[in-house]
Amino acid sequence: MEAEKILEVKGLSTSFRTERGVVKAIDGVSFHIRRGEILGMVGESGCGKSVTSQSILRLYDEKYQVKYGGEILFAGKDLLRLPEKEMQKVRGNDVAMVFQDALSSLNPVFTVGHQIMDTLRIHQGMKKAQAREKAVEMLRLVGIPSPEKRVDQYPHELSGGMRQRVMIAIALACQPKLLIADEPTTALDVTIQAQIMDLILDLNRKLHMGVMLITHDLSVVAEVCSRVAVMYLGQIVEEAGVNDIFDNPGHPYTRGLIRSIPRIEGEREKRLYQIAGTVPMLSQIPQGCRFAPRCPRATEACRAQMPDLVPVSDTQRVRCWHADGAPA
């Protein structure tokens, strides 16, 4: 029996007002995350992964900057329809987020303990002494040594890996049902990256929470994710189980990403594979399939009409006119 869906995104669109007019950064994105599941979201920079994650929590200025469309269903409620006061109760409590850069995300003038305690006092109504005790417990949970000492230190006194652990401690303090981790290992060395990913995987198993993992690192996806959504230029172009993505990718873009992974075996003189071209600007979205200008298999049909995201098996959906698994 499959676990319950804790998040279901239906036809999400996110449009920004700019000096050049309105640009749609996210266009018709639909996916779900089940309890205890880790969904990987991959794609090149500028494809809309972070915008999708921040749209779920409605972190953009809705009065002047952004307009949302579609549905984001969480615990039976559409988050896009909630009043801001109700949405504040969801952020950090039921749905938490770990951002890319811990140093810029943590407040430099408050101790790390104070910042964990703030979350607990706002969402859980804890008294100061109880919140401090819980903050020490959370630092211990995420593997920070001497948590009784670290709780009174400021962000600049900690290493990059420790700061990222503090961010995870803040995110998990209220035991959320869903954790969104946006490039949680950016700018960390390889050893610390592995430790942070092991920590997220361990906490996912212990707390049975859903995780949305945004990353460029396909090796991490292969290691920890059960399903993968591949994004390109504001749309999901493929969604499948992790084995399907690596063994039988259906979209030319997915195949390009996988071919770009450096391998130990092979000719050393041979150049690493790279997908031709770059991700277009949002103001220059091509007609038809958005990947067509870079796709080696593109036909006139691809350039003329946008394909839908359709099932090609029970576990795989692909947005491509040639979604037959044939090699690029």
LUMBANU-856127 format. One line per field, with one value per residue (C-alpha): residue number from 1; residue in one letter; x, y, z. Coordinates in nm, 4 decimals, decimal comma. Each point is the difference from the previous one (the first is absolute). Layout:
BEGIN
resi = NUM | ...;
resn = A | ...;
c1 = X | ...;
c2 = Y | ...;
c3 = Z | ...;
***
This chain:
BEGIN
resi = 1 | 2 | 3 | 4 | 5 | 6 | 7 | 8 | 9 | 10 | 11 | 12 | 13 | 14 | 15 | 16 | 17 | 18 | 19 | 20 | 21 | 22 | 23 | 24 | 25 | 26 | 27 | 28 | 29 | 30 | 31 | 32 | 33 | 34 | 35 | 36 | 37 | 38 | 39 | 40 | 41 | 42 | 43 | 44 | 45 | 46 | 47 | 48 | 49 | 50 | 51 | 52 | 53 | 54 | 55 | 56 | 57 | 58 | 59 | 60 | 61 | 62 | 63 | 64 | 65 | 66 | 67 | 68 | 69 | 70 | 71 | 72 | 73 | 74 | 75 | 76 | 77 | 78 | 79 | 80 | 81 | 82 | 83 | 84 | 85 | 86 | 87 | 88 | 89 | 90 | 91 | 92 | 93 | 94 | 95 | 96 | 97 | 98 | 99 | 100 | 101 | 102 | 103 | 104 | 105 | 106 | 107 | 108 | 109 | 110 | 111 | 112 | 113 | 114 | 115 | 116 | 117 | 118 | 119 | 120 | 121 | 122 | 123 | 124 | 125 | 126 | 127 | 128 | 129 | 130 | 131 | 132 | 133 | 134 | 135 | 136 | 137 | 138 | 139 | 140 | 141 | 142 | 143 | 144 | 145 | 146 | 147 | 148 | 149 | 150 | 151 | 152 | 153 | 154 | 155 | 156 | 157 | 158 | 159 | 160 | 161 | 162 | 163 | 164 | 165 | 166 | 167 | 168 | 169 | 170 | 171 | 172 | 173 | 174 | 175 | 176 | 177 | 178 | 179 | 180 | 181 | 182 | 183 | 184 | 185 | 186 | 187 | 188 | 189 | 190 | 191 | 192 | 193 | 194 | 195 | 196 | 197 | 198 | 199 | 200 | 201 | 202 | 203 | 204 | 205 | 206 | 207 | 208 | 209 | 210 | 211 | 212 | 213 | 214 | 215 | 216 | 217 | 218 | 219 | 220 | 221 | 222 | 223 | 224 | 225 | 226 | 227 | 228 | 229 | 230 | 231 | 232 | 233 | 234 | 235 | 236 | 237 | 238 | 239 | 240 | 241 | 242 | 243 | 244 | 245 | 246 | 247 | 248 | 249 | 250 | 251 | 252 | 253 | 254 | 255 | 256 | 257 | 258 | 259 | 260 | 261 | 262 | 263 | 264 | 265 | 266 | 267 | 268 | 269 | 270 | 271 | 272 | 273 | 274 | 275 | 276 | 277 | 278 | 279 | 280 | 281 | 282 | 283 | 284 | 285 | 286 | 287 | 288 | 289 | 290 | 291 | 292 | 293 | 294 | 295 | 296 | 297 | 298 | 299 | 300 | 301 | 302 | 303 | 304 | 305 | 306 | 307 | 308 | 309 | 310 | 311 | 312 | 313 | 314 | 315 | 316 | 317 | 318 | 319 | 320 | 321 | 322 | 323 | 324 | 325 | 326 | 327 | 328;
resn = M | E | A | E | K | I | L | E | V | K | G | L | S | T | S | F | R | T | E | R | G | V | V | K | A | I | D | G | V | S | F | H | I | R | R | G | E | I | L | G | M | V | G | E | S | G | C | G | K | S | V | T | S | Q | S | I | L | R | L | Y | D | E | K | Y | Q | V | K | Y | G | G | E | I | L | F | A | G | K | D | L | L | R | L | P | E | K | E | M | Q | K | V | R | G | N | D | V | A | M | V | F | Q | D | A | L | S | S | L | N | P | V | F | T | V | G | H | Q | I | M | D | T | L | R | I | H | Q | G | M | K | K | A | Q | A | R | E | K | A | V | E | M | L | R | L | V | G | I | P | S | P | E | K | R | V | D | Q | Y | P | H | E | L | S | G | G | M | R | Q | R | V | M | I | A | I | A | L | A | C | Q | P | K | L | L | I | A | D | E | P | T | T | A | L | D | V | T | I | Q | A | Q | I | M | D | L | I | L | D | L | N | R | K | L | H | M | G | V | M | L | I | T | H | D | L | S | V | V | A | E | V | C | S | R | V | A | V | M | Y | L | G | Q | I | V | E | E | A | G | V | N | D | I | F | D | N | P | G | H | P | Y | T | R | G | L | I | R | S | I | P | R | I | E | G | E | R | E | K | R | L | Y | Q | I | A | G | T | V | P | M | L | S | Q | I | P | Q | G | C | R | F | A | P | R | C | P | R | A | T | E | A | C | R | A | Q | M | P | D | L | V | P | V | S | D | T | Q | R | V | R | C | W | H | A | D | G | A | P | A;
c1 = 0,0000 | 0,1373 | 0,0520 | -0,2354 | 0,0751 | 0,1075 | 0,0487 | -0,1729 | 0,0830 | -0,2455 | 0,0655 | 0,2168 | 0,0934 | 0,2146 | 0,0151 | 0,2237 | -0,0653 | 0,3137 | 0,0994 | -0,0380 | -0,3440 | -0,1274 | 0,2159 | -0,1233 | 0,2788 | -0,2073 | -0,2576 | -0,2410 | 0,2158 | -0,1689 | 0,1492 | -0,0558 | 0,2042 | -0,1021 | 0,0765 | 0,3511 | 0,0938 | 0,2960 | -0,0783 | 0,3003 | -0,0440 | 0,2777 | 0,0848 | 0,2456 | 0,0143 | -0,2872 | -0,2434 | -0,2342 | 0,0865 | 0,0512 | -0,2930 | -0,2225 | 0,1145 | -0,0434 | -0,3397 | -0,1175 | 0,0690 | -0,1161 | 0,3213 | -0,0284 | -0,1656 | -0,3556 | -0,1007 | 0,2581 | 0,2173 | -0,1747 | -0,3255 | -0,0663 | -0,2373 | -0,1062 | -0,0293 | 0,2419 | -0,1826 | 0,1462 | -0,1896 | -0,3248 | 0,0491 | 0,0975 | 0,2980 | -0,0549 | -0,3429 | 0,1055 | 0,0050 | 0,3529 | -0,0561 | -0,0857 | 0,2920 | 0,2393 | -0,1105 | 0,0923 | 0,3480 | 0,2612 | -0,2573 | -0,1639 | 0,2243 | 0,3620 | 0,2783 | 0,3800 | 0,1469 | 0,3177 | 0,2206 | -0,0142 | 0,2187 | -0,2388 | -0,3083 | 0,1011 | -0,0261 | 0,3561 | -0,1015 | -0,1750 | 0,1460 | -0,0945 | -0,1831 | -0,2079 | -0,1026 | -0,1104 | -0,1838 | -0,1812 | -0,1503 | -0,1114 | -0,1491 | -0,1909 | -0,1409 | -0,0065 | -0,0654 | 0,2897 | 0,1372 | 0,3594 | 0,1580 | -0,1867 | 0,0895 | 0,3689 | -0,0009 | -0,1628 | 0,2535 | 0,2882 | -0,1798 | -0,0404 | 0,3689 | 0,0871 | -0,2435 | 0,1715 | 0,3411 | 0,1547 | 0,2579 | -0,0240 | -0,3536 | -0,0206 | 0,2905 | -0,0989 | -0,3501 | 0,1489 | 0,2248 | -0,0631 | -0,0115 | 0,3434 | 0,1568 | -0,1044 | 0,1358 | -0,1997 | -0,1051 | -0,1125 | -0,2002 | -0,1803 | -0,0747 | -0,1420 | -0,2270 | -0,1230 | -0,0513 | -0,2146 | -0,1982 | -0,0651 | -0,0613 | -0,3795 | 0,0103 | -0,1496 | -0,1872 | 0,1947 | 0,3601 | 0,1079 | 0,3784 | 0,1232 | 0,3590 | 0,0816 | 0,3635 | 0,0975 | 0,3506 | 0,0859 | 0,2931 | -0,0683 | 0,0353 | -0,2413 | -0,2420 | -0,0174 | -0,0567 | -0,2853 | -0,1710 | 0,0398 | -0,1569 | -0,3028 | -0,0472 | 0,0268 | -0,2500 | -0,2355 | -0,0077 | -0,0295 | -0,2703 | -0,1723 | -0,0330 | -0,0234 | 0,3039 | 0,0270 | 0,3701 | 0,1126 | 0,3455 | 0,2314 | 0,1773 | -0,1485 | 0,2207 | -0,1775 | -0,3366 | 0,0947 | 0,1078 | -0,2882 | -0,3100 | -0,2876 | -0,1472 | 0,1366 | -0,1565 | 0,2099 | -0,0666 | 0,0788 | -0,0923 | -0,2841 | -0,1560 | 0,0401 | 0,1181 | 0,0290 | -0,1081 | 0,0826 | 0,1376 | 0,3715 | 0,0829 | -0,2033 | 0,1797 | 0,3457 | -0,0750 | -0,2584 | -0,0232 | -0,2822 | 0,0743 | 0,3017 | 0,0770 | 0,0106 | 0,2284 | 0,2236 | 0,0278 | 0,0918 | 0,2571 | 0,1579 | 0,0930 | 0,3821 | 0,1023 | 0,3169 | 0,0192 | 0,0425 | 0,2572 | 0,1775 | 0,0616 | -0,3702 | -0,1843 | -0,2811 | -0,3454 | -0,2026 | -0,3483 | 0,0214 | -0,1085 | -0,1284 | -0,3307 | -0,1849 | -0,1135 | -0,3596 | -0,0776 | 0,1158 | -0,1841 | -0,0149 | -0,3231 | -0,0855 | 0,2195 | 0,2220 | 0,2980 | -0,0316 | 0,2729 | 0,2547 | -0,1392 | 0,1794 | -0,3306 | -0,2179 | -0,2379 | -0,2385 | -0,2755 | 0,2185 | 0,0543 | -0,3673 | -0,1870 | 0,0692 | -0,0318 | -0,1916 | 0,1520 | -0,1406 | 0,0470 | 0,2257 | -0,0222 | -0,1553 | 0,2941 | 0,1180 | -0,1387 | 0,1776 | -0,0595 | 0,1280 | -0,1397 | 0,2628 | -0,0388 | 0,0747 | 0,3261 | 0,2024 | 0,3542 | 0,0706;
c2 = 0,0000 | 0,3409 | 0,2693 | 0,2975 | 0,3056 | 0,2839 | 0,2488 | 0,0154 | 0,2802 | 0,0424 | 0,2270 | 0,2447 | 0,3206 | 0,2824 | 0,3276 | 0,2950 | 0,3646 | 0,1550 | 0,3231 | -0,1858 | -0,1333 | -0,3222 | -0,3136 | -0,3472 | -0,1799 | -0,3110 | -0,1297 | -0,2835 | -0,1950 | -0,3029 | -0,2594 | -0,1589 | -0,1155 | -0,2852 | -0,0375 | -0,1368 | 0,0518 | 0,1953 | 0,1686 | 0,1325 | 0,3086 | 0,0498 | 0,2215 | 0,2694 | 0,3362 | 0,2209 | -0,2867 | 0,0946 | -0,2438 | 0,2600 | 0,2118 | -0,3091 | -0,0695 | 0,3604 | 0,0173 | -0,2930 | 0,2125 | 0,3220 | 0,1833 | 0,2635 | 0,3404 | -0,0625 | 0,3647 | 0,1371 | -0,2793 | -0,3273 | -0,1667 | -0,3684 | -0,2377 | -0,3634 | -0,1913 | -0,1029 | -0,2534 | -0,0709 | -0,1750 | 0,0509 | 0,3747 | 0,2008 | 0,2057 | 0,2556 | 0,0826 | 0,0328 | 0,3474 | 0,1188 | -0,0452 | -0,3678 | -0,0418 | 0,1234 | -0,2932 | -0,2429 | 0,1420 | -0,1473 | -0,2101 | -0,2418 | 0,0764 | 0,1032 | 0,1005 | -0,0206 | 0,2670 | -0,0128 | 0,2412 | -0,0468 | 0,3042 | 0,2418 | -0,1819 | 0,0123 | 0,3304 | 0,1080 | 0,2011 | -0,2866 | -0,3223 | -0,3208 | -0,1128 | 0,3185 | -0,0639 | -0,3583 | 0,1189 | 0,2678 | -0,2659 | -0,2088 | 0,2921 | 0,1356 | -0,3303 | -0,2211 | 0,2628 | -0,1234 | 0,1905 | 0,1263 | -0,2703 | -0,2805 | 0,1423 | 0,0213 | -0,3622 | -0,1014 | 0,2099 | -0,1909 | -0,3261 | 0,1012 | 0,0920 | -0,3393 | -0,1695 | 0,1539 | -0,1130 | 0,3222 | -0,0801 | 0,1728 | 0,1346 | 0,1598 | 0,2245 | 0,0536 | 0,1163 | 0,3305 | 0,0581 | 0,2290 | -0,1218 | 0,1460 | -0,2121 | -0,3234 | -0,1816 | -0,0199 | -0,3568 | 0,0887 | 0,3001 | -0,2256 | -0,2418 | 0,2919 | 0,0851 | -0,3593 | 0,0150 | 0,3141 | -0,1619 | -0,3180 | 0,1617 | -0,0214 | -0,3456 | 0,1063 | -0,2419 | 0,1289 | 0,1205 | 0,1958 | -0,0111 | 0,2427 | -0,0917 | -0,0760 | -0,0906 | 0,2988 | 0,1379 | -0,2845 | -0,2344 | -0,3554 | -0,1600 | 0,2462 | -0,0369 | -0,3741 | 0,0579 | 0,2473 | -0,2347 | -0,2940 | 0,2168 | 0,0926 | -0,3654 | -0,1162 | 0,2613 | -0,0829 | -0,3613 | 0,0844 | 0,2681 | -0,1500 | 0,3423 | 0,0764 | 0,1680 | 0,2096 | 0,0058 | 0,2585 | -0,0729 | 0,0063 | -0,3137 | -0,3037 | -0,2345 | 0,1233 | -0,0543 | -0,3579 | -0,0646 | 0,1428 | 0,0707 | -0,2339 | 0,2172 | 0,2801 | 0,3013 | 0,1537 | 0,3700 | 0,2063 | 0,3650 | 0,0077 | -0,3379 | -0,3604 | -0,1892 | -0,3402 | -0,1598 | -0,3596 | -0,2422 | 0,0424 | -0,3291 | 0,1009 | 0,3353 | -0,1571 | -0,3245 | 0,1172 | 0,3813 | 0,1021 | 0,3661 | 0,1189 | 0,2587 | -0,2677 | -0,2112 | 0,3028 | 0,0607 | -0,3637 | -0,0019 | 0,3085 | -0,1932 | -0,0474 | -0,3665 | -0,1649 | -0,2417 | 0,1198 | 0,1911 | 0,2723 | 0,2046 | 0,0080 | 0,3206 | -0,0242 | 0,0012 | 0,3188 | 0,0897 | 0,2410 | 0,3605 | 0,1626 | 0,0388 | 0,2921 | 0,3062 | -0,0071 | 0,2897 | -0,2129 | -0,3288 | -0,1826 | -0,1102 | -0,3695 | -0,2267 | 0,2212 | -0,2313 | -0,0195 | 0,2611 | -0,2147 | -0,3449 | -0,2300 | -0,1729 | 0,3075 | -0,0022 | 0,2602 | -0,1454 | 0,0644 | 0,3628 | 0,0587 | -0,1452 | -0,0550 | -0,3696 | -0,0919 | -0,1860 | -0,3475 | -0,3451 | -0,2383 | -0,2634 | -0,0418 | 0,1793 | 0,2450 | 0,3179 | 0,1799 | 0,3287 | -0,0912 | -0,0820 | -0,2761 | -0,1548 | -0,3544 | -0,0578 | 0,0032 | 0,1321 | 0,3608;
c3 = 0,0000 | -0,1025 | 0,2622 | 0,0008 | -0,2115 | 0,2268 | -0,2835 | -0,3365 | -0,2429 | -0,2889 | -0,2960 | 0,1970 | -0,1789 | 0,1353 | -0,1913 | 0,0882 | -0,0781 | -0,1485 | -0,1742 | -0,3307 | 0,0851 | 0,1551 | -0,0321 | 0,0921 | 0,1854 | 0,0828 | -0,2465 | 0,0786 | 0,2452 | 0,1613 | 0,2351 | 0,3404 | 0,2977 | 0,2301 | 0,3700 | 0,0504 | -0,3655 | -0,1386 | -0,3324 | -0,1882 | -0,2193 | -0,2545 | -0,2955 | -0,1040 | 0,1765 | -0,1107 | -0,0608 | 0,2856 | 0,2789 | 0,2737 | -0,1197 | 0,0274 | 0,3558 | 0,1130 | -0,1696 | 0,2147 | 0,3097 | -0,1722 | 0,0846 | -0,2738 | 0,0370 | -0,1205 | 0,0144 | -0,2434 | -0,1383 | -0,0781 | -0,0992 | 0,0660 | -0,1758 | 0,0403 | 0,3275 | 0,2750 | 0,2160 | 0,3431 | 0,2801 | -0,1877 | -0,0436 | -0,3077 | 0,1175 | -0,2788 | 0,1446 | 0,3650 | 0,1597 | 0,0785 | 0,3753 | -0,0530 | -0,2391 | 0,2696 | 0,2178 | -0,2798 | -0,0735 | 0,2299 | 0,1833 | -0,2456 | -0,2988 | 0,0579 | -0,2346 | -0,0019 | -0,2275 | -0,2092 | 0,1936 | 0,3755 | 0,0731 | -0,1717 | 0,1327 | 0,3674 | 0,1873 | 0,0895 | 0,3104 | 0,1819 | 0,1356 | -0,1781 | 0,3120 | 0,0018 | -0,3616 | 0,0711 | 0,3127 | -0,2008 | -0,2247 | 0,2966 | 0,1932 | -0,3008 | -0,1287 | 0,3104 | 0,2678 | 0,2152 | 0,2972 | -0,0256 | 0,2184 | -0,1765 | -0,3431 | 0,0960 | 0,1129 | -0,3287 | -0,1979 | 0,1631 | -0,0797 | -0,3671 | -0,0316 | 0,1431 | -0,2419 | -0,3048 | 0,1201 | 0,1326 | 0,2713 | 0,3403 | -0,0682 | 0,3490 | -0,1052 | -0,3646 | 0,0913 | 0,1221 | -0,3016 | -0,2979 | -0,3629 | -0,0854 | 0,2749 | -0,1701 | -0,3051 | -0,3233 | 0,0727 | 0,3525 | -0,1259 | -0,2453 | 0,2841 | 0,1997 | -0,2950 | -0,0008 | 0,3783 | -0,0393 | -0,2824 | 0,1995 | 0,3393 | -0,0358 | -0,1637 | -0,3352 | -0,2223 | -0,3033 | -0,0304 | -0,3087 | -0,0389 | -0,2670 | -0,0937 | 0,3665 | -0,0733 | -0,2168 | 0,0714 | 0,2399 | -0,0508 | -0,1172 | 0,3448 | 0,1625 | -0,2938 | 0,0650 | 0,3726 | -0,0627 | -0,2472 | 0,2398 | 0,2701 | -0,2158 | -0,0991 | 0,3608 | 0,1246 | -0,2865 | 0,1180 | 0,3710 | -0,0323 | -0,3079 | -0,1575 | -0,3696 | -0,1557 | -0,3156 | -0,0898 | -0,2549 | -0,1362 | -0,3005 | 0,1192 | -0,1736 | 0,2031 | 0,3156 | -0,1690 | -0,0900 | 0,3583 | 0,2055 | -0,2137 | -0,0798 | -0,2774 | -0,2183 | -0,1731 | -0,2791 | -0,0634 | -0,3066 | -0,0525 | 0,2529 | -0,0827 | 0,1100 | -0,3086 | 0,1668 | 0,3260 | 0,0873 | 0,2546 | 0,0540 | -0,1768 | -0,3070 | -0,0191 | -0,0043 | -0,1856 | -0,2535 | -0,0213 | -0,2320 | -0,0708 | -0,2045 | 0,2706 | 0,2705 | -0,2188 | -0,0513 | 0,3754 | 0,0615 | -0,2832 | 0,1610 | 0,3144 | 0,0064 | 0,0049 | 0,1238 | -0,2909 | -0,3583 | -0,2021 | 0,1966 | -0,3137 | -0,0864 | 0,0894 | 0,2537 | -0,1558 | 0,0314 | -0,1185 | -0,2919 | 0,0598 | 0,3188 | 0,1814 | -0,1702 | 0,1917 | 0,1236 | -0,2341 | -0,2964 | 0,0516 | -0,3356 | -0,1611 | 0,0201 | 0,2101 | 0,2135 | -0,0414 | -0,3803 | -0,0820 | 0,1887 | -0,0806 | -0,2483 | -0,0827 | -0,0535 | -0,2964 | -0,1415 | 0,2201 | 0,3065 | -0,1009 | -0,0775 | 0,2978 | 0,3690 | 0,1007 | 0,3169 | 0,2937 | -0,0687 | 0,1569 | -0,1916 | 0,2757 | 0,3448 | 0,1601 | -0,2661 | -0,1613 | -0,2854 | -0,1853 | -0,3464 | -0,3446 | -0,0279 | 0,3464 | -0,1123 | 0,1867 | -0,3225 | 0,0422 | -0,0899;
***
